[in-house]
Amino acid sequence: MIKRHSDLVLEITAHDPDTVENDLNTAVEIAREHAMEERRHGILVTQHGYTSYTVAVSRDVPYGQTHERREQTEN
């Protein structure tokens, strides 16, 4: 499931690998279209857990690039 928080942030929640991959690809494409309109920021994909991700247009990522990161979890 892709939940749109704004044109800049999309949240992905899925419980099987195929759905995760498909939803991430779709969310990245939506973010890329928005980033290309502005031509100022790139895309940041953050993994929050095995089933939870966010895709965001981010000023911390150079235009034309997509960066991936894992959120640090405390044990």
BELJO-V786835 format. One record per pair of residues at least 6 apart in sequence whose ideal C-beta (glycine too) atoms are under 8 Angstrom apart, sorted by the first residue. I is the first residue (numbers start at 1). GAP is how many residues later the second one is. Records with the same first field share a line. If there is no record, write none. Layout:
I: GAP / GAP
This chain:
1: 11 / 12 / 13 / 22
2: 8 / 9 / 10 / 21 / 24 / 25 / 28
3: 7 / 8 / 9 / 10
4: 6 / 7 / 26
5: 6
7: 27 / 50
8: 23 / 26 / 48 / 49
9: 45 / 46 / 47 / 48
10: 17 / 20 / 21 / 44 / 45 / 46
11: 41 / 42 / 43
12: 8 / 11 / 12 / 15 / 40 / 41 / 42 / 43
13: 38 / 39 / 40
14: 6 / 9 / 37
15: 36
20: 31 / 33
24: 21 / 29 / 31
27: 26 / 28
28: 15 / 17 / 27 / 38
30: 25
31: 12 / 24 / 25 / 26
32: 11 / 34
34: 23
35: 6 / 7 / 8 / 22 / 28
38: 19
39: 24
40: 19 / 23
41: 16 / 17 / 18 / 20 / 22
42: 15 / 16 / 19 / 20 / 21 / 22 / 23 / 24 / 25
43: 12 / 13 / 14 / 15 / 18 / 22 / 23 / 24
44: 11 / 12 / 13 / 14 / 16 / 17 / 22 / 23 / 24 / 25
45: 8 / 9 / 10 / 21 / 22 / 23 / 24
46: 7 / 8 / 9 / 10 / 22 / 23 / 24 / 25
47: 6 / 21 / 22 / 23 / 24
48: 6 / 23
49: 22 / 24
58: 9
60: 7
61: 6
